[in-house]
Amino acid sequence: MDDCISSLLSQVLNIAYDNDIAVIMKPFHHSDTPPCADCETRTIILNSNWYERNALPMHAAHEVEHILNGDTGTLYYHNCYAKYGSEGAANRGAVEILVSLYFADVEPEDANLFQFMDNLCIPSSLESWVNSTIQNFYLEK
């Protein structure tokens, strides 16, 4: 994981801590054991051994969003391509978090949607949402 990705992950985890969300990050035996959010205990669990290490900021932001959105139960990250329901809302919120962090010091003319999605392993099914989120970020900046 490069420095940029590590920094993004740290920033997302700080958002969790600022919102009284506990974080457990541990290396699971299997690299495809998904992260989860236990909404009742306000805890997210991340697999530090995940096979796509650059996806960890998206996973963390997604799980944080489940709790911030008031979802209930224990939710496992099993459908990263979802656009609707609580999974879709968590994906959209995660993208909003990551866009604001990733592009904070990037000039609009240097913003690259595809590089952002590729760097963070964001599924292509979220491309239109990512694009509109980036556009809105620069309009509000």
C-alpha angles and dihedrals in degrees: 000000000000126000094261092054092044090051092050091049091050091050092050091048089051088055088053092050091046088056095048093254115146118222126209113187116179139152107255117205092243117057091214097055100126126231120248145194123225099201096188094057093033091234131139122199120204129190105228087191092061111148093233102048092183088064093066096091090053091047092049094047091046093052092045089052092055089060096041089050091056095243116166135227130016111312122197121205096244104134112043090167096064118126099177140050123019092323091053092047090050090050093049092048091047090053090050091052093047096045091053091050100038097046098037092110099025120106114232093246090055096049110117117191096192096047089051093050093044094046092052098036092241110171117251090235087075094053097109091048091048091049094051091044091054091047091049091047092058093043090055096041 
